């Protein structure tokens, strides 16, 4: 088992102690057996009892340490990284994002392509949150970028579909800004994002773009702001957003 292999690699002291206790137990048992050739049954019984007890203790300690190591790894994921959930597909993520957006007050950050499904299904909700002061930042691909042709191929779409969707996204953003005092910022990059990214206040959702799959069918992870995972991805977004060599405010 992989968890046992990792335990041996990362717990050398525990491994040596268990081995030492086991060896001592075996010695006691062997010596006790040798006493079977004498008439001192009391000593024989004591030695064998001590030996078998040491061996049993070593086995229990070994199994317990593996469980503790496994539990420690799980706690690192939940307590340190604060990985809240893993969604089988982006559709499940959309349900969670909608639930978070209902009460979103501060920030919505997104990395993606045209976000057609999001725009069509969440337009009314986005408008209501903008009225409450929500700020939105979007990083997408320059619709004139040649790389988008490859994305159309990857998702089995007609050539130009992704670029057209991004142009529609830009029109949607301009319309929102005209109505809500420029509360939405959008920037364009000249490369293909490898992951979708949604930050809704204290929650971040990230998941890969995969070849041969529409984005709605790929796995997505959810992180809380008190964990390392949130800080990692939030710092990544901020770095891209503030990199003038990566993002520009206008379509090329």
C-alpha positions as CSV (number, residue, x, y, z in Angstrom):
1,X,0.0,0.0,0.0
2,X,1.2,3.5,-0.9
3,X,0.4,4.9,2.6
4,X,2.6,2.2,4.2
5,X,5.5,3.0,1.8
6,X,5.2,6.7,2.6
7,X,5.2,5.8,6.3
8,X,8.4,3.9,6.0
9,X,10.0,6.8,4.1
10,X,8.9,9.5,6.5
11,X,9.0,7.8,9.9
12,X,12.5,6.3,10.2
13,X,12.6,6.7,14.0
14,X,9.3,5.0,14.6
15,X,10.3,2.2,12.2
16,X,13.6,1.5,14.1
17,X,11.8,1.5,17.5
18,X,9.2,-1.0,16.2
19,X,12.0,-3.2,14.8
20,X,14.0,-3.0,18.1
21,X,11.0,-3.9,20.2
22,X,10.1,-6.7,17.9
23,X,13.6,-8.1,18.0
24,X,13.7,-8.0,21.8
25,X,10.3,-9.8,21.9
26,X,11.6,-12.5,19.6
27,X,14.7,-12.9,21.8
28,X,12.6,-13.3,24.9
29,X,10.4,-15.9,23.1
30,X,13.5,-17.9,21.9
31,X,15.0,-17.8,25.3
32,X,11.7,-19.0,26.8
33,X,11.6,-21.9,24.3
34,X,15.1,-22.9,25.3
35,X,14.0,-23.0,28.9
36,X,11.5,-25.7,27.9
37,X,14.4,-28.1,28.1
38,X,14.8,-27.3,31.8
39,X,12.4,-27.9,34.7
40,X,11.9,-24.2,35.3
41,X,8.5,-23.7,33.7
42,X,7.9,-20.5,35.6
43,X,10.8,-18.7,34.0
44,X,9.8,-20.2,30.6
45,X,6.3,-18.8,31.0
46,X,7.4,-15.4,32.1
47,X,9.9,-15.1,29.2
48,X,7.5,-16.2,26.5
49,X,4.8,-13.9,27.9
50,X,7.1,-10.9,27.9
51,X,8.3,-11.7,24.4
52,X,4.8,-12.2,22.9
53,X,3.6,-9.0,24.7
54,X,6.5,-7.0,23.2
55,X,5.8,-8.4,19.7
56,X,2.1,-7.6,20.0
57,X,2.9,-4.1,21.3
58,X,5.2,-3.5,18.3
59,X,2.5,-4.7,15.9
60,X,-0.2,-2.5,17.5
61,X,2.2,0.5,17.5
62,X,3.1,-0.1,13.8
63,X,-0.6,-0.2,12.8
64,X,-1.5,2.8,15.0
65,X,1.4,4.9,13.6
66,X,0.2,4.2,10.0
67,X,-3.3,5.3,10.9
68,X,-2.0,8.5,12.6
69,X,0.2,9.3,9.6
70,X,-2.8,8.8,7.3
71,X,-4.9,11.0,9.6
72,X,-2.2,13.6,9.7
73,X,-2.1,13.8,5.9
74,X,-5.9,14.1,5.7
75,X,-5.9,16.9,8.3
76,X,-3.2,18.7,6.3
77,X,-5.6,18.7,3.3
78,X,-8.6,19.9,5.3
79,X,-7.0,22.1,8.0
80,X,-4.0,23.5,6.2
81,X,-5.1,23.7,2.6
82,X,-8.8,24.0,3.5
83,X,-9.9,21.9,0.6
84,X,-13.7,21.9,1.3
85,X,-14.9,19.8,-1.6
86,X,-14.2,18.3,-5.0
87,X,-16.9,18.5,-7.6
88,X,-17.2,15.8,-10.4
89,X,-18.0,18.5,-13.0
90,X,-18.3,22.2,-13.4
91,X,-22.0,22.0,-13.4
92,X,-21.9,21.1,-9.7
93,X,-19.5,24.0,-9.1
94,X,-22.0,26.3,-10.7
95,X,-24.6,25.4,-8.1
96,X,-22.1,26.2,-5.3
97,X,-21.0,29.4,-7.0
98,X,-24.7,30.5,-7.3
99,X,-25.2,29.8,-3.6
100,X,-22.2,31.9,-2.7
101,X,-23.1,34.7,-5.1
102,X,-26.5,35.2,-3.5
103,X,-24.8,36.7,-0.5
104,X,-21.6,37.9,-2.2
105,X,-20.6,41.4,-1.0
106,X,-17.0,42.2,-1.9
107,X,-15.3,40.4,-4.8
108,X,-15.9,38.1,-7.7
109,X,-12.7,37.2,-9.7
110,X,-12.8,35.0,-12.8
111,X,-10.4,33.4,-15.2
112,X,-12.1,31.8,-18.1
113,X,-13.1,32.0,-21.7
114,X,-16.5,33.3,-22.9
115,X,-18.5,32.0,-19.9
116,X,-21.6,31.7,-22.0
117,X,-23.5,29.5,-19.5
118,X,-22.6,31.8,-16.6
119,X,-23.6,34.9,-18.4
120,X,-27.0,33.5,-19.5
121,X,-27.9,31.9,-16.2
122,X,-26.6,34.4,-13.7
123,X,-27.2,37.8,-15.4
124,X,-30.0,38.8,-13.1
125,X,-28.1,37.7,-10.0
126,X,-25.0,39.5,-11.1
127,X,-26.9,42.7,-11.6
128,X,-28.5,42.5,-8.2
129,X,-25.1,42.0,-6.5
130,X,-23.5,44.9,-8.5
131,X,-26.3,47.1,-7.0
132,X,-25.1,45.9,-3.6
133,X,-21.5,47.0,-4.3
134,X,-19.9,43.8,-5.6
135,X,-16.7,44.3,-7.6
136,X,-15.9,41.9,-10.5
137,X,-12.6,41.3,-12.3
138,X,-12.3,39.0,-15.3
139,X,-9.2,37.6,-17.1
140,X,-10.0,36.1,-20.4
141,X,-8.2,35.5,-23.7
142,X,-7.8,38.1,-26.5
143,X,-10.4,37.0,-29.0
144,X,-7.9,37.7,-31.8
145,X,-5.4,35.2,-30.3
146,X,-4.5,32.4,-32.6
147,X,-4.4,29.9,-29.7
148,X,-8.2,30.0,-29.5
149,X,-8.4,27.9,-32.7
150,X,-6.8,25.1,-30.7
151,X,-9.3,25.5,-27.9
152,X,-12.1,25.1,-30.4
153,X,-10.4,21.8,-31.5
154,X,-10.0,20.7,-27.9
155,X,-13.7,21.2,-27.1
156,X,-14.9,19.9,-30.5
157,X,-16.4,23.2,-31.4
158,X,-16.7,25.1,-34.7
159,X,-13.7,27.3,-35.4
160,X,-14.3,30.8,-34.1
161,X,-16.9,29.7,-31.4
162,X,-14.7,30.5,-28.5
163,X,-13.6,33.9,-29.9
164,X,-17.2,34.8,-30.6
165,X,-18.2,33.9,-27.1
166,X,-15.4,36.1,-25.7
167,X,-16.5,39.0,-27.8
168,X,-20.0,38.5,-26.4
169,X,-18.5,38.5,-22.9
170,X,-16.8,41.8,-23.6
171,X,-20.1,43.3,-24.8
172,X,-21.8,42.0,-21.7
173,X,-19.2,43.6,-19.4
174,X,-19.4,47.0,-21.3
175,X,-23.2,46.9,-20.9
176,X,-22.9,46.2,-17.2
177,X,-20.4,49.0,-16.7
178,X,-22.7,51.5,-18.4
179,X,-25.5,50.6,-16.0
180,X,-23.5,50.1,-12.8
181,X,-20.7,52.7,-12.8
182,X,-17.9,50.6,-14.2
183,X,-18.0,47.9,-11.4
184,X,-16.7,45.2,-13.8
185,X,-13.1,45.1,-15.0
186,X,-11.9,42.8,-17.8
187,X,-8.4,42.2,-19.1
188,X,-7.2,40.1,-22.0
189,X,-4.2,37.8,-22.2
190,X,-2.5,36.2,-25.3
191,X,-2.2,32.7,-24.0
192,X,-4.7,29.9,-23.1
193,X,-5.7,29.5,-19.4
194,X,-5.1,26.0,-18.1
195,X,-7.6,26.3,-15.3
196,X,-11.0,27.9,-14.7
197,X,-10.9,30.2,-11.7
198,X,-13.8,31.6,-9.6
199,X,-13.3,33.5,-6.4
200,X,-16.5,34.5,-4.6
201,X,-15.5,36.5,-1.5
202,X,-14.0,33.8,0.8
203,X,-14.2,30.9,-1.6
204,X,-12.2,29.9,-4.6
205,X,-13.1,27.3,-7.2
206,X,-10.5,26.0,-9.6
207,X,-10.5,23.2,-12.1
208,X,-8.6,22.2,-15.3
209,X,-9.5,22.6,-18.9
210,X,-9.1,19.2,-20.6
211,X,-8.8,18.1,-24.2
212,X,-11.8,16.5,-25.7
213,X,-14.1,17.7,-22.9
214,X,-16.3,20.7,-22.6
215,X,-15.4,22.9,-19.6
216,X,-18.6,22.0,-17.9
217,X,-17.6,18.4,-17.7
218,X,-14.3,18.7,-15.8
219,X,-13.5,18.3,-12.1
220,X,-13.4,21.4,-9.8
221,X,-11.9,22.0,-6.3
222,X,-13.3,24.4,-3.7
223,X,-11.0,26.2,-1.1
224,X,-11.8,28.4,1.8
225,X,-10.0,31.7,2.5
226,X,-8.4,30.5,5.8
227,X,-6.3,27.9,4.0
228,X,-3.2,27.6,2.0
229,X,-5.0,26.6,-1.1
230,X,-7.0,29.9,-1.2
231,X,-3.9,32.0,-0.6
232,X,-2.0,30.1,-3.3
233,X,-4.6,30.6,-6.1
234,X,-5.5,34.1,-5.0
235,X,-1.8,35.2,-5.2
236,X,-1.6,33.6,-8.6
237,X,-4.6,35.6,-9.8
238,X,-3.3,38.9,-8.4
239,X,0.1,38.2,-10.1
240,X,-1.5,37.7,-13.5
241,X,-3.9,40.7,-13.0
242,X,-1.1,43.1,-12.2
243,X,1.3,41.8,-14.9
244,X,1.2,44.3,-17.8
245,X,3.1,41.9,-20.0
246,X,0.5,39.2,-19.5
247,X,-2.8,41.2,-19.3
248,X,-4.0,44.2,-21.2
249,X,-7.1,46.2,-20.7
250,X,-8.0,46.4,-24.4
251,X,-8.4,43.8,-27.2
252,X,-5.4,43.8,-29.5
